[in-house]
Amino acid sequence: DPATLLPLLGHGVKGSHPLAILTQVHSSRCLIVKESDLPHGHGAIVIGEGDALVTGDKGLALGVATADCLPLFAVDPKAGVLAVVHAGWRGTLAGVLESTLAIMRGSFGADPARIVIGAGPAAGACCYEVGAEVREAFAQARPSICPGIFAATTDGRARLDLFEANRLQAIANGVPAGQFVSAGICTICRPELTHSFRRDGASAGRMWLLAALTP
């Protein structure tokens, strides 16, 4: 329950701040959220279907849940805009990070040259095997990044690098390479640190990326 994590966001943030979350659907849909649109008080509020949230409101917490997909935050401190992103292979293929950066620019005046992106734990290129149909989908939709994000396996499958796929999309959208920072932790091969659906199946827990702008 993400509501139990709200106290972690309370340090340095005055007052009562809701947590906006999503019904995540592996899409490119990014929603803008304002504190004035949400009920007052603490609590997690599902604001709709999508895979990214953007806000310019200080103290409003945003959250996405993952268990192998890539959790991202993006922030332009000068423009005062923050986003959180849930990027699995389907969302990455659809361009969920691109959609988020476009909203940050178009609706909040963010400058890609100032945007900093942080990537949390996710299925890594060391372990994340996908079928030929996934590689073909990327080859058709995103040929410019396809060569740099797949490594062939001996059985005809491929290992996908979600971190690199999103880093390359960020760079293509004007974010400096040095401003995409990754935790570099693979969820599949680090059971002492992370949950993983690929590793544990239906019994897997979830991890939450929570973020808030502070005054």
Backbone as CSV, one residue per row, in Angstrom:
resi,resn,N_x,N_y,N_z,CA_x,CA_y,CA_z,C_x,C_y,C_z
1,ASP,0.846,-1.196,0.000,0.000,0.000,0.000,0.880,1.245,0.000
2,PRO,0.821,2.062,-1.071,1.685,3.232,-1.130,1.414,4.244,-0.037
3,ALA,0.205,4.238,0.534,-0.110,5.212,1.586,0.790,5.036,2.801
4,THR,1.241,3.815,3.034,2.118,3.579,4.185,3.488,4.198,3.984
5,LEU,3.810,4.564,2.746,5.116,5.147,2.461,5.108,6.664,2.530
6,LEU,3.942,7.257,2.681,3.849,8.715,2.689,4.722,9.383,3.748
7,PRO,4.857,8.826,4.961,5.722,9.498,5.936,7.149,9.717,5.444
8,LEU,7.619,8.867,4.529,8.962,9.032,3.998,9.094,10.320,3.202
9,LEU,7.971,10.819,2.686,7.983,12.045,1.901,7.755,13.274,2.771
10,GLY,7.498,13.073,4.038,7.120,14.197,4.896,8.255,15.056,5.363
11,HIS,9.485,14.548,5.325,10.615,15.305,5.834,10.846,16.545,4.972
12,GLY,10.742,17.696,5.578,10.982,18.951,4.872,9.800,19.461,4.086
13,VAL,8.685,18.727,4.101,7.481,19.156,3.391,6.411,19.484,4.412
14,LYS,5.964,20.719,4.431,4.978,21.148,5.419,3.562,20.830,4.963
15,GLY,2.682,20.617,5.944,1.273,20.468,5.634,0.895,19.049,5.259
16,SER,-0.267,18.941,4.630,-0.842,17.655,4.280,-0.815,17.485,2.768
17,HIS,-0.191,16.412,2.300,0.036,16.274,0.864,-0.436,14.914,0.374
18,PRO,-1.322,14.889,-0.601,-1.782,13.609,-1.141,-0.723,12.971,-2.043
19,LEU,-0.900,11.697,-2.308,-0.041,10.953,-3.220,-0.860,10.553,-4.436
20,ALA,-0.445,11.000,-5.608,-1.136,10.662,-6.853,-0.479,9.433,-7.473
21,ILE,-1.298,8.431,-7.777,-0.817,7.231,-8.442,-1.730,6.913,-9.615
22,LEU,-1.388,5.852,-10.346,-2.088,5.515,-11.574,-2.524,4.061,-11.593
23,THR,-3.502,3.766,-12.412,-3.719,2.404,-12.863,-2.802,2.219,-14.063
24,GLN,-1.707,1.508,-13.866,-0.661,1.430,-14.885,-1.027,0.393,-15.942
25,VAL,-0.865,0.780,-17.218,-1.377,-0.045,-18.316,-0.343,-0.268,-19.420
26,HIS,0.928,0.038,-19.180,2.000,-0.175,-20.167,1.741,0.616,-21.443
27,SER,1.522,1.912,-21.276,1.177,2.782,-22.394,2.176,3.937,-22.470
28,SER,1.892,4.882,-23.364,2.673,6.114,-23.435,1.913,7.289,-22.813
29,ARG,0.810,7.000,-22.117,-0.046,8.071,-21.612,0.549,8.725,-20.371
30,CYS,0.643,10.044,-20.417,1.179,10.842,-19.315,0.109,11.835,-18.881
31,LEU,-0.183,11.876,-17.580,-1.225,12.747,-17.054,-0.628,13.881,-16.238
32,ILE,-1.166,15.083,-16.416,-0.812,16.226,-15.572,-1.697,16.196,-14.330
33,VAL,-1.104,16.396,-13.164,-1.872,16.369,-11.922,-1.583,17.622,-11.107
34,LYS,-2.660,18.212,-10.558,-2.560,19.386,-9.694,-3.117,19.034,-8.322
35,GLU,-2.508,19.596,-7.291,-2.973,19.315,-5.936,-4.419,19.768,-5.753
36,SER,-4.797,20.844,-6.430,-6.163,21.355,-6.294,-7.204,20.401,-6.874
37,ASP,-6.784,19.473,-7.713,-7.715,18.513,-8.302,-7.979,17.317,-7.396
38,LEU,-7.202,17.187,-6.302,-7.260,15.996,-5.464,-7.894,16.303,-4.123
39,PRO,-8.446,15.310,-3.462,-9.005,15.513,-2.123,-7.925,15.970,-1.152
40,HIS,-8.306,16.752,-0.154,-7.352,17.207,0.842,-6.989,16.061,1.786
41,GLY,-5.805,16.171,2.366,-5.385,15.186,3.363,-4.457,14.147,2.781
42,HIS,-3.961,13.322,3.669,-3.054,12.257,3.257,-3.826,11.141,2.581
43,GLY,-3.126,10.361,1.773,-3.752,9.217,1.135,-3.310,9.082,-0.304
44,ALA,-3.410,7.881,-0.811,-3.062,7.617,-2.196,-4.312,7.699,-3.055
45,ILE,-4.252,8.501,-4.121,-5.399,8.711,-4.990,-5.051,8.256,-6.398
46,VAL,-5.810,7.305,-6.920,-5.640,6.874,-8.298,-6.332,7.891,-9.194
47,ILE,-5.575,8.528,-10.063,-6.164,9.615,-10.850,-6.560,9.194,-12.259
48,GLY,-6.263,7.959,-12.642,-6.655,7.494,-13.960,-5.704,6.445,-14.490
49,GLU,-5.902,6.066,-15.750,-5.028,5.094,-16.398,-3.896,5.804,-17.109
50,GLY,-2.717,5.254,-17.006,-1.556,5.822,-17.669,-0.287,5.265,-17.067
51,ASP,0.846,5.817,-17.484,2.128,5.315,-17.015,3.131,6.417,-16.703
52,ALA,2.654,7.653,-16.601,3.512,8.754,-16.175,2.649,9.870,-15.610
53,LEU,3.216,10.585,-14.668,2.563,11.734,-14.040,3.504,12.925,-14.061
54,VAL,2.935,14.111,-14.276,3.715,15.349,-14.270,3.005,16.364,-13.392
55,THR,3.784,17.094,-12.601,3.210,18.169,-11.785,4.192,19.325,-11.658
56,GLY,3.622,20.492,-11.408,4.418,21.654,-11.039,4.106,22.110,-9.631
57,ASP,3.286,21.344,-8.903,2.861,21.713,-7.554,3.850,21.187,-6.520
58,LYS,4.322,22.074,-5.672,5.287,21.692,-4.645,4.593,20.917,-3.527
59,GLY,5.208,19.817,-3.130,4.681,19.028,-2.039,3.728,17.933,-2.446
60,LEU,3.179,17.988,-3.652,2.317,16.922,-4.137,3.198,15.730,-4.507
61,ALA,2.929,14.580,-3.920,3.735,13.391,-4.172,3.193,12.622,-5.374
62,LEU,4.108,12.095,-6.168,3.778,11.271,-7.324,4.399,9.897,-7.126
63,GLY,3.725,8.839,-7.601,4.275,7.509,-7.424,3.961,6.573,-8.572
64,VAL,4.930,5.686,-8.878,4.705,4.573,-9.790,5.267,3.311,-9.141
65,ALA,4.630,2.180,-9.443,5.043,0.893,-8.885,5.694,0.050,-9.967
66,THR,6.728,-0.713,-9.574,7.420,-1.576,-10.530,7.818,-2.894,-9.873
67,ALA,8.079,-3.889,-10.743,8.624,-5.153,-10.269,9.597,-5.753,-11.275
68,ASP,9.891,-5.056,-12.332,10.914,-5.339,-13.356,10.981,-4.182,-14.350
69,CYS,9.843,-3.498,-14.526,9.822,-2.332,-15.405,10.699,-1.224,-14.812
70,LEU,11.052,-0.277,-15.649,11.985,0.775,-15.248,11.252,1.957,-14.634
71,PRO,11.552,2.305,-13.372,10.987,3.522,-12.781,11.919,4.708,-13.045
72,LEU,11.347,5.807,-13.476,12.125,7.004,-13.812,11.516,8.217,-13.133
73,PHE,12.376,9.154,-12.718,11.882,10.493,-12.414,12.620,11.470,-13.313
74,ALA,11.967,12.564,-13.651,12.565,13.622,-14.460,12.218,14.953,-13.821
75,VAL,13.184,15.834,-13.717,12.947,17.112,-13.053,13.725,18.233,-13.735
76,ASP,13.066,19.365,-13.887,13.716,20.626,-14.263,13.506,21.563,-13.086
77,PRO,14.498,21.721,-12.211,14.310,22.536,-11.005,13.977,23.993,-11.304
78,LYS,14.557,24.538,-12.361,14.304,25.954,-12.666,12.858,26.167,-13.112
79,ALA,12.352,25.263,-13.931,10.963,25.375,-14.380,9.992,24.932,-13.292
80,GLY,10.488,24.212,-12.295,9.625,23.734,-11.221,8.668,22.660,-11.679
81,VAL,9.185,21.665,-12.398,8.329,20.597,-12.901,8.987,19.245,-12.624
82,LEU,8.161,18.299,-12.212,8.606,16.962,-11.847,7.725,15.928,-12.528
83,ALA,8.330,14.817,-12.922,7.571,13.707,-13.505,8.079,12.385,-12.950
84,VAL,7.188,11.414,-12.866,7.575,10.033,-12.602,7.019,9.179,-13.730
85,VAL,7.762,8.116,-14.085,7.451,7.329,-15.275,7.615,5.844,-14.972
86,HIS,6.674,5.038,-15.473,6.744,3.586,-15.423,6.979,3.103,-16.849
87,ALA,8.176,2.539,-17.107,8.561,2.192,-18.477,8.963,0.732,-18.580
88,GLY,8.007,-0.125,-18.935,8.322,-1.490,-19.309,8.700,-1.525,-20.783
89,TRP,8.820,-2.715,-21.344,9.217,-2.734,-22.748,8.115,-2.166,-23.640
90,ARG,6.854,-2.403,-23.278,5.756,-1.866,-24.095,5.695,-0.344,-23.999
91,GLY,5.838,0.189,-22.787,5.833,1.637,-22.632,7.030,2.290,-23.287
92,THR,8.179,1.637,-23.195,9.379,2.156,-23.849,9.200,2.166,-25.353
93,LEU,8.659,1.087,-25.888,8.381,1.020,-27.325,7.412,2.124,-27.736
94,ALA,6.391,2.359,-26.919,5.381,3.379,-27.228,5.895,4.795,-27.022
95,GLY,6.996,4.952,-26.247,7.582,6.279,-26.040,7.031,7.017,-24.841
96,VAL,6.821,6.311,-23.724,6.256,6.977,-22.552,7.176,8.070,-22.026
97,LEU,8.478,7.867,-22.064,9.390,8.929,-21.610,9.353,10.108,-22.568
98,GLU,9.301,9.851,-23.860,9.190,10.932,-24.843,7.928,11.759,-24.612
99,SER,6.816,11.080,-24.379,5.552,11.786,-24.124,5.663,12.670,-22.888
100,THR,6.316,12.144,-21.869,6.478,12.892,-20.623,7.336,14.129,-20.834
101,LEU,8.446,13.970,-21.532,9.323,15.115,-21.791,8.613,16.170,-22.634
102,ALA,7.777,15.735,-23.573,7.030,16.683,-24.406,6.065,17.506,-23.564
103,ILE,5.399,16.876,-22.598,4.492,17.616,-21.715,5.261,18.544,-20.789
104,MET,6.390,18.088,-20.286,7.213,18.957,-19.441,7.633,20.214,-20.204
105,ARG,7.977,20.054,-21.463,8.365,21.209,-22.293,7.161,22.074,-22.631
106,GLY,6.122,21.444,-23.198,5.002,22.191,-23.751,4.098,22.828,-22.718
107,SER,3.909,22.174,-21.577,2.963,22.671,-20.580,3.617,23.385,-19.408
108,PHE,4.922,23.159,-19.198,5.585,23.732,-18.029,6.842,24.528,-18.367
109,GLY,7.191,24.607,-19.639,8.350,25.401,-20.041,9.687,24.807,-19.667
110,ALA,9.735,23.491,-19.493,10.997,22.844,-19.156,11.966,22.929,-20.334
111,ASP,13.236,23.031,-20.012,14.299,23.036,-21.006,15.006,21.683,-20.927
112,PRO,15.010,20.899,-22.018,15.667,19.596,-21.964,17.115,19.666,-21.489
113,ALA,17.786,20.768,-21.762,19.177,20.911,-21.338,19.313,20.979,-19.823
114,ARG,18.199,21.291,-19.117,18.234,21.352,-17.651,17.649,20.110,-16.998
115,ILE,16.945,19.304,-17.760,16.247,18.157,-17.176,17.248,17.096,-16.720
116,VAL,17.043,16.631,-15.515,17.820,15.515,-14.967,16.878,14.324,-14.812
117,ILE,17.327,13.164,-15.244,16.520,11.947,-15.175,17.252,10.911,-14.329
118,GLY,16.529,10.319,-13.393,17.072,9.237,-12.575,16.317,7.946,-12.858
119,ALA,17.064,6.848,-13.019,16.478,5.542,-13.301,16.745,4.605,-12.136
120,GLY,15.694,3.995,-11.622,15.821,3.071,-10.503,16.056,1.642,-10.954
121,PRO,15.941,0.680,-10.048,16.160,-0.727,-10.381,15.136,-1.241,-11.390
122,ALA,15.600,-2.089,-12.301,14.728,-2.711,-13.302,15.425,-3.949,-13.838
123,ALA,14.694,-4.742,-14.605,15.300,-5.899,-15.257,16.454,-5.425,-16.130
124,GLY,17.626,-5.982,-15.901,18.819,-5.502,-16.587,19.158,-6.303,-17.831
125,ALA,20.045,-5.743,-18.645,20.478,-6.398,-19.872,21.164,-7.726,-19.595
126,CYS,21.626,-7.920,-18.373,22.262,-9.181,-17.992,21.276,-10.337,-17.934
127,CYS,20.001,-10.041,-17.689,19.017,-11.088,-17.401,17.712,-10.993,-18.182
128,TYR,17.403,-9.847,-18.757,16.060,-9.602,-19.278,15.919,-10.158,-20.688
129,GLU,15.534,-11.437,-20.794,15.353,-12.077,-22.090,13.943,-11.829,-22.623
130,VAL,13.879,-11.541,-23.921,12.600,-11.312,-24.596,12.592,-12.111,-25.890
131,GLY,11.408,-12.296,-26.434,11.269,-13.055,-27.665,11.622,-12.240,-28.902
132,ALA,11.727,-12.936,-30.015,12.069,-12.289,-31.279,11.026,-11.249,-31.672
133,GLU,9.775,-11.457,-31.241,8.718,-10.510,-31.610,8.934,-9.140,-30.965
134,VAL,9.568,-9.105,-29.778,9.847,-7.832,-29.130,10.948,-7.095,-29.887
135,ARG,11.987,-7.825,-30.244,13.067,-7.210,-31.026,12.544,-6.683,-32.364
136,GLU,11.667,-7.455,-33.005,11.114,-7.033,-34.286,10.246,-5.786,-34.118
137,ALA,9.500,-5.710,-33.017,8.669,-4.530,-32.772,9.530,-3.274,-32.641
138,PHE,10.646,-3.379,-31.927,11.548,-2.238,-31.805,12.214,-1.915,-33.136
139,ALA,12.570,-2.943,-33.895,13.201,-2.706,-35.195,12.272,-1.949,-36.132
140,GLN,10.979,-2.240,-36.042,10.010,-1.561,-36.889,9.711,-0.145,-36.405
141,ALA,9.524,0.020,-35.102,9.075,1.309,-34.562,10.221,2.241,-34.190
142,ARG,11.369,1.673,-33.777,12.480,2.497,-33.286,13.808,1.980,-33.825
143,PRO,13.966,2.012,-35.145,15.179,1.444,-35.746,16.459,2.147,-35.331
144,SER,16.372,3.430,-34.966,17.595,4.172,-34.637,18.239,3.695,-33.345
145,ILE,17.427,3.182,-32.398,18.001,2.743,-31.129,18.129,1.228,-31.041
146,CYS,17.494,0.508,-31.948,17.434,-0.947,-31.849,18.816,-1.612,-31.764
147,PRO,19.799,-1.203,-32.576,21.093,-1.896,-32.505,21.785,-1.778,-31.151
148,GLY,21.499,-0.713,-30.415,22.206,-0.482,-29.165,21.541,-1.045,-27.932
149,ILE,20.378,-1.687,-28.083,19.635,-2.096,-26.884,19.388,-3.600,-26.784
150,PHE,19.823,-4.352,-27.792,19.616,-5.800,-27.767,20.945,-6.538,-27.878
151,ALA,21.025,-7.656,-27.172,22.142,-8.590,-27.312,21.556,-9.969,-27.576
152,ALA,22.027,-10.640,-28.625,21.482,-11.934,-29.002,21.883,-13.011,-27.994
153,THR,20.996,-13.989,-27.805,21.300,-15.153,-26.983,21.465,-16.373,-27.895
154,THR,21.956,-17.457,-27.346,22.240,-18.629,-28.164,20.992,-19.355,-28.644
155,ASP,19.850,-19.098,-28.005,18.623,-19.813,-28.376,17.708,-18.998,-29.293
156,GLY,18.246,-17.932,-29.872,17.459,-17.136,-30.802,16.642,-16.034,-30.164
157,ARG,16.682,-15.956,-28.839,16.014,-14.859,-28.160,16.981,-13.681,-28.067
158,ALA,16.655,-12.707,-27.243,17.534,-11.546,-27.095,17.399,-10.993,-25.683
159,ARG,18.428,-10.325,-25.213,18.371,-9.614,-23.945,18.190,-8.126,-24.245
160,LEU,17.206,-7.531,-23.568,16.850,-6.131,-23.786,17.417,-5.265,-22.667
161,ASP,17.988,-4.143,-23.043,18.522,-3.176,-22.091,17.537,-2.011,-21.978
162,LEU,16.633,-2.091,-20.990,15.637,-1.035,-20.791,16.281,0.289,-20.412
163,PHE,17.354,0.215,-19.601,18.052,1.433,-19.194,18.546,2.183,-20.428
164,GLU,19.260,1.477,-21.308,19.834,2.116,-22.486,18.753,2.602,-23.442
165,ALA,17.682,1.831,-23.586,16.605,2.244,-24.491,16.019,3.583,-24.072
166,ASN,15.819,3.769,-22.780,15.264,5.038,-22.311,16.309,6.149,-22.282
167,ARG,17.556,5.794,-22.017,18.622,6.804,-22.068,18.750,7.368,-23.484
168,LEU,18.710,6.494,-24.476,18.825,6.956,-25.859,17.627,7.808,-26.262
169,GLN,16.433,7.461,-25.781,15.265,8.292,-26.068,15.404,9.662,-25.421
170,ALA,15.923,9.692,-24.198,16.109,10.974,-23.521,17.089,11.853,-24.286
171,ILE,18.203,11.269,-24.717,19.206,12.023,-25.466,18.620,12.545,-26.775
172,ALA,17.849,11.699,-27.457,17.226,12.111,-28.719,16.261,13.264,-28.523
173,ASN,15.765,13.438,-27.302,14.840,14.525,-26.999,15.523,15.691,-26.284
174,GLY,16.851,15.750,-26.369,17.582,16.931,-25.928,18.164,16.886,-24.537
175,VAL,17.969,15.782,-23.800,18.538,15.682,-22.451,20.011,15.300,-22.577
176,PRO,20.930,16.054,-21.981,22.353,15.705,-22.066,22.622,14.310,-21.506
177,ALA,23.524,13.590,-22.140,23.800,12.208,-21.745,24.204,12.109,-20.279
178,GLY,24.953,13.098,-19.805,25.416,13.076,-18.419,24.338,13.346,-17.401
179,GLN,23.137,13.702,-17.863,22.026,13.999,-16.956,20.981,12.886,-16.904
180,PHE,21.347,11.727,-17.438,20.546,10.513,-17.270,21.362,9.591,-16.383
181,VAL,20.908,9.431,-15.141,21.679,8.698,-14.141,20.920,7.440,-13.746
182,SER,21.601,6.311,-13.753,20.953,5.039,-13.466,21.505,4.405,-12.207
183,ALA,20.615,3.763,-11.441,21.059,3.005,-10.276,21.853,1.771,-10.692
184,GLY,21.610,1.283,-11.899,22.357,0.145,-12.407,22.100,-1.150,-11.666
185,ILE,20.909,-1.318,-11.112,20.574,-2.507,-10.331,19.555,-3.338,-11.106
186,CYS,19.901,-4.598,-11.356,18.991,-5.515,-12.041,18.065,-6.175,-11.025
187,THR,16.775,-6.053,-11.231,15.811,-6.638,-10.297,15.838,-8.163,-10.328
188,ILE,16.157,-8.755,-11.472,16.080,-10.203,-11.605,17.193,-10.898,-10.823
189,CYS,18.401,-10.346,-10.849,19.528,-11.046,-10.227,19.957,-10.459,-8.888
190,ARG,19.119,-9.579,-8.310,19.449,-9.022,-6.990,18.302,-9.265,-6.015
191,PRO,18.012,-10.531,-5.673,16.866,-10.836,-4.810,16.984,-10.252,-3.420
192,GLU,18.211,-9.970,-2.969,18.380,-9.394,-1.640,17.988,-7.923,-1.594
193,LEU,17.822,-7.313,-2.755,17.507,-5.888,-2.818,16.140,-5.580,-3.401
194,THR,15.670,-6.407,-4.328,14.539,-5.996,-5.164,13.498,-7.098,-5.330
195,HIS,12.289,-6.675,-5.664,11.245,-7.574,-6.122,11.390,-7.763,-7.631
196,SER,10.936,-8.912,-8.126,11.012,-9.175,-9.562,9.898,-10.136,-9.959
197,PHE,9.052,-9.709,-10.873,8.001,-10.593,-11.385,8.605,-11.699,-12.232
198,ARG,9.621,-11.360,-13.021,10.288,-12.375,-13.834,10.875,-13.487,-12.967
199,ARG,11.407,-13.122,-11.834,12.060,-14.096,-10.958,11.061,-14.846,-10.087
200,ASP,10.088,-14.144,-9.526,9.233,-14.699,-8.484,7.791,-14.943,-8.915
201,GLY,7.430,-14.530,-10.107,6.085,-14.768,-10.595,5.030,-14.012,-9.804
202,ALA,3.860,-14.645,-9.648,2.726,-13.970,-9.020,2.973,-13.608,-7.567
203,SER,3.948,-14.242,-6.935,4.244,-13.937,-5.531,5.118,-12.698,-5.358
204,ALA,5.555,-12.109,-6.451,6.455,-10.959,-6.374,5.764,-9.758,-5.739
205,GLY,6.506,-9.037,-4.923,6.017,-7.772,-4.391,6.229,-6.654,-5.397
206,ARG,6.033,-5.427,-4.954,6.229,-4.260,-5.807,7.110,-3.239,-5.088
207,MET,7.830,-2.462,-5.869,8.620,-1.353,-5.355,7.974,-0.054,-5.819
208,TRP,8.093,0.986,-4.999,7.484,2.281,-5.321,8.550,3.351,-5.504
209,LEU,8.464,4.036,-6.631,9.220,5.271,-6.821,8.294,6.411,-6.409
210,LEU,8.661,7.133,-5.375,7.887,8.266,-4.884,8.742,9.514,-4.973
211,ALA,8.140,10.601,-5.430,8.887,11.852,-5.567,7.971,13.034,-5.355
212,ALA,8.555,14.126,-4.855,7.786,15.364,-4.636,8.714,16.551,-4.754
213,LEU,8.219,17.621,-5.332,8.914,18.910,-5.297,8.723,19.509,-3.906
214,THR,9.763,20.067,-3.335,9.648,20.706,-2.033,9.810,22.207,-2.196
215,PRO,9.238,22.986,-1.277,9.367,24.441,-1.369,10.814,24.888,-1.369
